[in-house]
Amino acid sequence: MAYKGKSAAIMSASPGALGGLRGLVHTRDIFENIGVMVIPDQVVVSNAQEAFNEDGQLKDLRQLDKVMGLGKQLSDLLHKLK
């Protein structure tokens, strides 16, 4: 399988109050079923139509820190697996 043994972090953004949270449950299941190791943490961005500035950056610095932290977690895992 092309995905077996890969690692992933998942996140979502949506215009709703839950930020796509319910979809991440299914995304995680699909990835795990095809052999992808998904890190436990995830990030959701609620009210996405207002969350980003014109450059595509998150306006809320705490939310941006969460996204960056998720990327760091994935990077750290990949270095450990190497």
C-alpha positions as CSV (number, residue, x, y, z in Angstrom):
1,M,0.0,0.0,0.0
2,A,1.2,3.5,-0.8
3,Y,0.3,4.9,2.6
4,K,1.3,2.1,4.9
5,G,4.0,3.2,7.3
6,K,3.4,6.9,6.7
7,S,2.7,9.4,9.5
8,A,0.3,12.3,9.6
9,A,-1.2,15.1,11.5
10,I,-4.8,16.2,10.9
11,M,-6.5,19.5,11.1
12,S,-9.6,21.1,9.7
13,A,-11.2,24.5,9.1
14,S,-14.9,25.2,8.5
15,P,-17.4,28.0,8.7
16,G,-19.2,26.2,11.5
17,A,-18.7,26.5,15.3
18,L,-17.0,23.0,15.5
19,G,-14.4,23.8,12.8
20,G,-14.9,20.5,11.0
21,L,-14.3,18.4,14.2
22,R,-16.7,15.7,13.2
23,G,-15.0,15.2,9.9
24,L,-11.7,14.6,11.6
25,V,-13.1,11.5,13.3
26,H,-13.7,9.9,9.9
27,T,-10.5,11.2,8.5
28,R,-8.5,9.6,11.3
29,D,-10.3,6.3,10.9
30,I,-9.6,6.3,7.1
31,F,-5.9,7.0,7.6
32,E,-5.5,4.4,10.3
33,N,-7.3,1.8,8.2
34,I,-4.8,2.3,5.3
35,G,-1.8,2.0,7.6
36,V,-1.1,5.7,8.4
37,M,0.0,6.5,11.9
38,V,-1.9,9.6,13.0
39,I,-0.6,11.6,15.9
40,P,-3.2,12.0,18.7
41,D,-3.5,15.8,18.7
42,Q,-5.4,17.6,16.1
43,V,-6.4,21.2,15.4
44,V,-9.7,22.7,14.3
45,V,-10.4,26.2,13.1
46,S,-13.9,27.4,13.7
47,N,-15.5,30.2,11.7
48,A,-12.9,29.9,9.1
49,Q,-14.3,32.6,6.9
50,E,-13.2,35.1,9.6
51,A,-10.1,33.2,11.0
52,F,-7.7,34.1,8.2
53,N,-6.3,37.3,6.9
54,E,-5.9,38.2,3.2
55,D,-2.5,36.5,3.2
56,G,-3.9,33.2,4.4
57,Q,-2.4,33.5,7.9
58,L,-4.4,32.8,11.0
59,K,-5.4,36.0,12.7
60,D,-5.5,34.5,16.2
61,L,-1.9,33.9,17.4
62,R,-3.0,31.2,19.9
63,Q,-4.6,29.3,17.0
64,L,-1.5,29.8,14.9
65,D,0.6,28.4,17.8
66,K,-1.6,25.3,17.9
67,V,-1.1,24.7,14.2
68,M,2.7,25.3,14.5
69,G,2.8,23.0,17.5
70,L,1.0,20.3,15.6
71,G,3.6,20.5,12.8
72,K,6.4,20.4,15.4
73,Q,4.8,17.2,17.0
74,L,4.8,15.5,13.6
75,S,8.3,16.6,12.8
76,D,9.5,15.4,16.2
77,L,7.8,12.0,15.7
78,L,9.4,11.7,12.2
79,H,12.9,12.4,13.6
80,K,12.4,9.7,16.3
81,L,11.2,7.2,13.7
82,K,14.2,7.8,11.5
